[in-house]
Amino acid sequence: MQILVTGGAGYIGSHTVKLLRERGYAVVVLDSLERGHRAAVGDTPLVVGDIRDSALLDRLFGAQPIDAVIHFAAYKAPGESMAQPARYFDNNVAGTLTLLQAMQRAGVDRFVFSSSCAIYGTPAVLPVDETAPPHPENPYGESKLLVEQMLRWLAAGQGLRFVSLRYFNAAGAALDASIGEDWTVTANLIPLVIKAALGKRPPAPIYGTDYPTPDGTAIRDYIHVLDLADAHIRALEYLDRPAAAEFLNLGTGQGASVQEVVDMVRQVSGGDVPVVYTARRPGDPAAVWADNTRARAVLGWAPRYGLAEIVASAWRWHATHPEGYHPHALNPATRP
């Protein structure tokens, strides 16, 4: 079975590619390398290109049999999306539609979508389950919701089989520290705090200390990237069922505050973690964590790692790769 992984040279995509290959799947990656890295996919075949390039997509699908698509290629920073909403809708929504149309032309009807808990905004009830009404608070979340609406209609009208995975805060790295999150292209909390702890940046900003939470900092559900990779493969296998169409939360089911994350980095590193406390960012909800009951039932999936393992694996990666992926590895690629 051959799988096309878009955005497969990015953070979550590369961990999923690694696990797919370990489990015997043939994989080809499509990535623009704008925020991904050639080194993250090793010797996996890589096509450098954009999901909005319909001619490239047609060549790619025509060059080899593709059985299913796992789609990660999207911009994903809520704060950036507030400043550049059109860019997010163009890439995340229009780009995904271009990809889905190319799949239809090629007769590929299996699709695993990288969605987000950002579609919920600030939920009225916690933990949040899949029946919670969507209320995105930034263009990033809105872009994911719009794609989910497209998937629902394409399933009803054209027989698309899909699983949309609404995951919470991805973190951590491969246990062998072979790949991880590149802190030169991310605004995620854990790599930024670790970068500060390693003296590679000024004190990490902590946005908001006046949220209605026990310690005043925002609460999120941090889930290990390896647990996410496992869920994507289970979702792929679920698509063997006719008329498969699912929206599933992927989280640990437990929230951790920003301050708790900082304290865990201090514990794992055994040193100081310089931070600076500042005002909230627009578009950031106070607290979100998952009810993952449905993903457990549908996929037979369960998270294996908690916050301590997440931070420890991230620390090993960053401490041994302080410059992330070496720049010379960004360009080599094959084309269909």
ZALOSE-920270 format. One line per field, with one value per residue: chain; x, y, z of N, C-alpha, C in turn. Coordinates in steps of 0.1 Angstrom, whole numbers. Layout:
% residues N
kette	A|...
n.X	X|...
n.Y	Y|...
n.Z	Z|...
ca.X	X|...
ca.Y	Y|...
ca.Z	Z|...
c.X	X|...
c.Y	Y|...
c.Z	Z|...
//
This chain:
% residues 336
kette	A|A|A|A|A|A|A|A|A|A|A|A|A|A|A|A|A|A|A|A|A|A|A|A|A|A|A|A|A|A|A|A|A|A|A|A|A|A|A|A|A|A|A|A|A|A|A|A|A|A|A|A|A|A|A|A|A|A|A|A|A|A|A|A|A|A|A|A|A|A|A|A|A|A|A|A|A|A|A|A|A|A|A|A|A|A|A|A|A|A|A|A|A|A|A|A|A|A|A|A|A|A|A|A|A|A|A|A|A|A|A|A|A|A|A|A|A|A|A|A|A|A|A|A|A|A|A|A|A|A|A|A|A|A|A|A|A|A|A|A|A|A|A|A|A|A|A|A|A|A|A|A|A|A|A|A|A|A|A|A|A|A|A|A|A|A|A|A|A|A|A|A|A|A|A|A|A|A|A|A|A|A|A|A|A|A|A|A|A|A|A|A|A|A|A|A|A|A|A|A|A|A|A|A|A|A|A|A|A|A|A|A|A|A|A|A|A|A|A|A|A|A|A|A|A|A|A|A|A|A|A|A|A|A|A|A|A|A|A|A|A|A|A|A|A|A|A|A|A|A|A|A|A|A|A|A|A|A|A|A|A|A|A|A|A|A|A|A|A|A|A|A|A|A|A|A|A|A|A|A|A|A|A|A|A|A|A|A|A|A|A|A|A|A|A|A|A|A|A|A|A|A|A|A|A|A|A|A|A|A|A|A|A|A|A|A|A|A|A|A|A|A|A|A|A|A|A|A|A|A|A|A|A|A|A|A
n.X	9|7|13|6|20|13|31|49|75|75|69|50|43|67|73|51|56|80|70|51|68|82|63|59|47|47|59|55|65|51|62|66|89|90|86|94|118|143|160|145|130|147|157|133|112|109|89|93|72|41|9|-11|-5|-19|-12|13|3|-13|7|21|3|-1|23|28|11|-12|-26|-38|-41|-24|-28|-10|-1|-1|-4|1|0|-17|-15|0|-19|-39|-27|-23|-47|-57|-36|-37|-62|-59|-38|-44|-72|-80|-58|-61|-85|-77|-60|-78|-94|-75|-71|-96|-96|-77|-88|-85|-97|-93|-86|-69|-71|-53|-66|-77|-79|-84|-107|-127|-125|-130|-143|-176|-179|-158|-140|-137|-158|-165|-190|-193|-201|-187|-165|-144|-116|-97|-82|-68|-80|-105|-99|-94|-119|-135|-124|-131|-159|-160|-151|-172|-193|-181|-178|-205|-214|-196|-184|-161|-139|-130|-110|-110|-88|-88|-65|-48|-24|5|36|70|94|110|119|145|158|162|147|128|111|117|131|136|115|91|66|58|52|68|93|103|106|125|146|152|161|184|200|199|183|167|149|119|88|58|26|1|-11|-33|-55|-86|-77|-61|-34|-33|-22|-25|-43|-36|-39|-14|0|19|39|44|23|3|12|8|-20|-27|-20|-36|-61|-58|-59|-85|-100|-104|-130|-162|-177|-165|-164|-153|-149|-125|-113|-79|-62|-47|-65|-61|-54|-27|-11|6|25|30|42|66|77|81|101|121|125|132|155|171|181|180|152|148|122|97|70|41|15|-17|-22|-40|-68|-62|-76|-86|-85|-83|-90|-91|-118|-113|-127|-141|-122|-107|-126|-133|-109|-94|-74|-50|-34|0|19|28|31|57|72|69|82|108|116|116|135|159|161|164|187|207|206|211|211|190|178|203|212|221|208|183|175|178|158|134|115|83
n.Y	-12|21|53|87|114|145|175|160|164|180|186|169|154|141|124|107|96|82|62|50|38|21|3|-10|3|17|49|82|115|148|180|215|224|248|251|227|199|183|165|154|134|114|88|86|89|121|147|179|205|223|221|235|234|222|209|197|180|163|151|137|119|105|93|71|45|56|49|61|92|111|141|167|192|224|258|266|283|300|327|339|335|353|377|373|364|358|344|321|310|307|288|267|261|265|252|226|219|219|197|177|176|168|142|131|131|112|90|83|77|77|94|110|135|162|178|201|210|236|243|243|266|284|261|254|234|212|181|186|172|155|164|190|224|240|268|286|307|320|326|303|281|284|278|251|241|248|231|206|208|207|181|166|171|161|135|127|133|123|100|100|87|93|103|127|141|157|171|179|197|191|176|168|143|119|89|80|103|110|125|155|185|214|242|266|272|271|282|270|261|242|237|263|270|251|259|284|274|261|282|293|313|344|349|329|339|340|339|356|357|359|343|325|302|276|285|308|307|296|266|235|205|184|163|135|134|109|94|107|101|73|72|83|63|42|54|54|27|23|33|13|5|7|38|53|79|101|122|129|134|138|136|136|137|151|182|205|232|262|271|247|232|247|242|215|213|225|205|182|192|200|225|261|278|304|327|351|369|380|399|384|367|377|356|333|307|302|276|243|209|174|152|120|97|87|84|63|43|40|38|21|31|46|71|68|82|107|141|142|123|135|160|151|136|156|173|157|156|183|190|175|183|212|230|223|209|204|230|223|201|207|208|186|166|145|144|138
n.Z	0|-10|3|1|17|25|34|48|55|76|112|127|105|97|117|115|89|94|112|96|76|93|98|75|52|20|11|-2|-1|-2|-1|5|16|28|55|63|64|45|57|77|67|58|37|24|-5|-18|-30|-40|-37|-40|-26|-38|-65|-91|-115|-109|-89|-104|-120|-100|-89|-112|-117|-101|-83|-60|-29|-7|11|35|51|60|52|60|72|107|129|153|162|141|121|128|121|94|78|52|39|53|47|19|17|35|31|3|-8|2|-10|-37|-36|-29|-52|-71|-61|-66|-94|-99|-88|-62|-30|-2|27|52|75|89|114|140|175|176|163|181|197|227|247|261|279|296|298|262|238|206|199|207|200|172|174|163|172|158|126|118|132|120|93|95|102|80|61|72|68|40|36|47|29|5|11|12|-14|-32|-24|-9|15|48|76|101|121|151|167|197|216|200|209|220|208|186|203|201|195|169|151|154|167|149|163|150|133|147|169|191|226|242|228|227|253|261|245|256|281|273|267|242|233|242|274|275|262|282|277|292|324|338|334|340|356|377|382|368|342|308|299|284|264|261|238|229|200|189|197|182|156|156|158|133|116|124|118|90|85|93|72|55|57|42|33|53|76|98|126|150|182|194|221|254|273|296|311|311|326|313|331|345|325|322|347|345|325|339|358|342|329|349|355|353|339|320|318|307|317|301|284|274|243|214|205|218|237|271|283|272|268|259|254|247|242|220|199|211|210|183|168|184|198|221|241|250|263|288|302|314|299|273|276|283|260|241|252|250|221|214|230|218|192|188|167|152|122|98|76|50|42|32|5|-15|-37|-52|-82|-98
ca.X	0|15|7|11|20|16|37|56|88|73|71|41|43|79|72|42|63|89|63|46|78|86|52|58|40|55|55|61|62|50|64|72|101|90|88|98|132|147|167|135|124|158|157|119|111|104|86|93|61|30|-4|-19|-1|-27|-4|22|-4|-17|19|25|-7|0|36|28|-2|-14|-38|-44|-34|-25|-27|-5|4|-9|2|-6|3|-29|-11|3|-32|-46|-21|-23|-58|-58|-26|-41|-73|-54|-30|-51|-85|-79|-48|-67|-95|-69|-55|-89|-98|-66|-74|-108|-93|-69|-96|-81|-108|-90|-80|-67|-69|-48|-74|-72|-89|-87|-121|-137|-123|-131|-155|-184|-178|-145|-133|-145|-159|-167|-203|-192|-203|-174|-164|-130|-113|-87|-84|-62|-91|-116|-95|-96|-133|-139|-120|-140|-172|-158|-150|-185|-200|-175|-182|-219|-217|-186|-179|-148|-137|-121|-110|-104|-82|-87|-56|-46|-11|15|49|78|102|113|125|159|163|166|140|120|106|127|126|138|103|80|62|52|57|79|106|108|111|138|156|157|168|197|207|199|174|163|138|108|76|47|15|-11|-10|-46|-66|-93|-71|-55|-21|-34|-17|-35|-42|-37|-37|-2|0|31|39|44|9|-4|16|1|-34|-29|-19|-49|-71|-56|-65|-100|-105|-108|-144|-169|-184|-159|-164|-152|-142|-121|-103|-67|-56|-45|-77|-57|-48|-15|-9|19|35|34|52|79|82|85|113|131|127|139|168|179|186|171|144|144|109|92|55|36|0|-23|-22|-54|-72|-58|-85|-80|-83|-89|-84|-99|-124|-108|-134|-145|-110|-104|-136|-133|-96|-87|-61|-49|-21|9|29|23|39|71|78|69|93|121|120|119|148|169|162|170|200|216|205|209|208|179|182|214|206|225|199|169|171|177|145|130|103|77
ca.Y	0|33|65|101|122|159|181|149|168|188|180|157|145|133|113|97|90|73|51|43|29|10|-7|-17|10|25|63|93|128|160|191|226|227|262|249|213|197|171|156|148|122|105|84|85|97|134|156|193|212|230|214|243|232|211|202|189|169|153|143|129|108|97|86|59|42|61|43|70|105|117|155|176|205|236|267|262|292|308|341|343|335|366|388|370|354|354|334|308|305|303|276|256|257|264|242|213|216|215|184|167|175|159|129|126|128|100|79|80|81|76|107|113|149|168|189|207|214|250|245|245|278|281|253|257|222|205|180|188|160|159|170|204|233|247|282|290|321|325|320|289|272|285|271|236|238|249|218|195|209|202|167|160|171|153|121|125|135|117|88|102|81|102|105|140|140|170|169|190|203|181|179|157|139|105|84|79|117|111|136|163|197|224|254|277|275|269|291|261|264|234|239|277|270|244|267|293|267|258|294|296|324|352|343|325|346|333|349|356|351|363|334|319|288|276|293|320|305|289|251|228|191|181|149|131|133|95|90|112|93|60|74|85|50|35|60|49|13|24|37|1|3|15|50|58|93|103|134|123|141|132|142|127|138|158|195|210|247|267|271|233|228|253|235|202|215|227|192|174|197|201|238|272|281|318|331|365|369|391|399|374|369|376|344|322|304|300|262|233|196|165|139|111|84|82|79|51|33|38|34|12|39|52|77|61|91|119|153|140|117|144|169|144|133|169|177|149|160|197|191|169|190|226|238|216|202|211|237|218|190|211|210|175|160|138|149|128
ca.Z	0|-11|9|-1|29|23|46|55|60|88|125|129|93|96|127|109|78|101|117|84|70|102|98|62|42|10|13|-9|6|-9|9|-2|24|34|69|65|62|38|66|86|60|55|23|19|-17|-15|-41|-35|-44|-33|-28|-47|-79|-96|-125|-101|-82|-115|-124|-89|-89|-124|-118|-92|-77|-46|-23|3|13|48|47|70|46|63|82|119|141|156|162|127|113|131|113|79|76|38|37|59|39|6|18|43|26|-11|-11|5|-21|-49|-34|-30|-66|-78|-57|-73|-108|-99|-83|-48|-22|12|31|66|76|101|119|152|185|174|158|192|204|241|248|273|288|295|286|251|229|192|198|211|188|168|176|162|177|150|112|117|135|110|81|97|102|66|54|77|62|27|37|49|16|-5|14|9|-28|-41|-18|-2|28|55|91|104|135|158|178|207|214|197|215|221|197|185|215|198|192|155|145|164|162|147|169|141|125|155|180|202|239|248|222|230|267|261|238|266|291|268|264|227|230|254|281|267|267|287|273|300|338|345|329|351|358|391|384|359|329|300|301|271|264|254|234|223|186|186|199|170|145|157|155|119|109|128|109|76|85|95|59|47|58|32|38|66|78|112|132|162|191|198|232|265|283|308|308|319|324|308|342|348|314|325|358|340|318|350|364|333|326|361|355|352|327|320|311|309|317|294|282|266|228|209|198|227|247|284|287|263|268|251|257|236|243|206|192|217|206|168|163|193|201|234|243|258|270|295|301|317|287|263|278|283|246|235|257|243|208|213|236|209|179|191|155|145|110|92|64|36|39|29|-9|-25|-39|-65|-88|-107
c.X	9|7|14|9|23|21|44|70|87|73|63|42|55|79|62|48|73|82|56|56|82|75|49|51|51|50|62|56|61|52|71|86|102|92|91|113|135|152|157|129|134|157|143|118|103|102|85|82|50|17|-14|-16|-8|-20|6|15|-8|-5|23|16|-5|13|37|14|-2|-27|-45|-35|-36|-20|-23|-2|-5|-1|-6|-4|-9|-26|-8|-10|-40|-41|-22|-34|-59|-48|-30|-53|-69|-47|-38|-64|-84|-69|-54|-77|-88|-64|-67|-94|-88|-68|-86|-104|-85|-76|-91|-91|-106|-82|-80|-63|-64|-56|-69|-83|-92|-101|-131|-136|-123|-144|-162|-182|-164|-146|-142|-145|-163|-181|-203|-194|-190|-175|-150|-128|-101|-88|-78|-73|-102|-112|-97|-111|-139|-136|-129|-154|-171|-158|-164|-193|-194|-177|-196|-221|-208|-180|-165|-149|-127|-121|-103|-100|-80|-78|-53|-31|0|28|57|86|104|121|140|166|167|159|132|115|117|123|129|125|90|78|56|59|69|92|112|113|124|149|161|165|182|205|208|190|172|152|125|96|65|35|3|-9|-23|-58|-73|-90|-64|-42|-21|-28|-26|-32|-44|-35|-25|-1|13|30|38|30|0|-1|9|-14|-36|-28|-32|-61|-70|-62|-80|-107|-108|-123|-151|-176|-178|-159|-164|-145|-138|-111|-91|-61|-54|-57|-73|-50|-36|-14|5|29|39|43|65|85|88|99|124|135|136|154|177|186|176|164|140|132|106|77|50|21|-4|-21|-37|-56|-68|-69|-79|-77|-90|-82|-95|-106|-121|-115|-137|-133|-106|-113|-134|-120|-89|-74|-62|-35|-13|18|23|33|54|78|79|81|107|125|123|133|160|172|169|184|211|216|202|206|197|185|193|209|210|216|185|166|170|163|144|117|96|79
c.Y	12|45|78|109|136|166|171|152|177|180|168|148|136|122|102|90|79|60|43|33|18|-1|-13|-10|16|39|72|106|139|171|203|230|241|261|235|211|183|161|149|136|112|102|82|94|110|142|170|200|217|223|222|242|220|203|192|177|158|144|133|117|99|89|73|57|47|56|52|82|108|131|163|190|216|245|264|271|301|323|347|344|348|377|386|360|350|343|321|302|300|290|264|251|255|253|228|210|212|201|173|166|167|145|123|123|115|88|74|86|79|88|108|127|153|180|194|210|229|253|248|259|276|274|256|246|216|192|181|175|165|165|185|213|240|262|287|305|327|319|307|279|272|277|256|233|238|236|207|196|204|187|160|160|162|138|118|125|127|105|88|95|89|100|118|139|154|168|182|194|193|186|166|154|124|101|83|92|118|122|143|176|208|238|267|281|272|280|283|263|256|236|253|277|262|252|278|286|263|270|298|307|332|344|340|333|337|342|347|349|354|355|328|304|288|285|306|319|296|274|245|213|187|167|146|129|118|89|95|104|79|62|76|72|42|41|56|35|13|27|25|-1|12|26|55|73|96|116|129|133|132|140|132|127|145|171|198|225|250|267|257|228|234|246|221|203|217|213|183|178|198|215|249|273|295|321|345|364|382|389|387|377|368|362|331|319|301|285|253|220|186|155|130|98|79|77|65|40|30|33|23|18|44|59|69|70|103|130|150|133|126|154|163|141|146|174|170|153|174|198|185|174|204|235|232|208|210|217|230|206|194|210|197|169|153|144|138|132
c.Z	0|-6|5|12|26|36|54|59|72|101|127|117|93|106|122|98|84|106|106|78|80|102|84|51|32|11|3|-2|-4|1|2|4|28|49|73|62|56|48|75|80|56|40|17|6|-14|-28|-35|-43|-35|-36|-36|-62|-84|-107|-119|-95|-93|-119|-113|-88|-101|-125|-110|-86|-62|-41|-14|5|28|47|59|65|49|72|95|131|143|155|149|119|116|123|98|76|62|34|42|51|25|7|24|37|11|-15|-9|-6|-34|-48|-35|-44|-74|-74|-65|-88|-109|-93|-69|-38|-7|17|46|68|90|105|132|162|184|168|169|199|219|244|261|283|285|303|274|242|215|190|201|199|185|169|175|166|169|136|110|120|125|97|83|97|88|59|59|70|47|27|39|37|5|-2|10|-6|-37|-36|-12|12|35|70|93|119|141|170|185|205|212|203|216|208|197|197|213|194|178|147|156|158|161|153|161|134|133|165|192|215|243|241|225|244|268|255|248|276|286|264|250|223|243|262|273|272|271|286|282|313|345|339|341|353|372|392|375|345|321|301|287|274|255|251|226|208|181|187|187|158|145|154|140|111|112|120|95|75|86|81|50|48|48|39|51|65|93|116|147|169|194|209|243|274|295|304|317|316|319|319|346|337|318|337|354|333|328|356|355|331|338|362|355|339|327|312|315|308|311|291|273|251|224|202|207|237|260|287|276|266|263|259|245|236|229|199|198|211|191|163|172|197|215|235|253|267|277|294|304|305|275|264|278|269|239|239|251|229|207|219|227|195|181|179|147|133|102|78|51|33|34|14|-18|-25|-52|-70|-97|-121
//
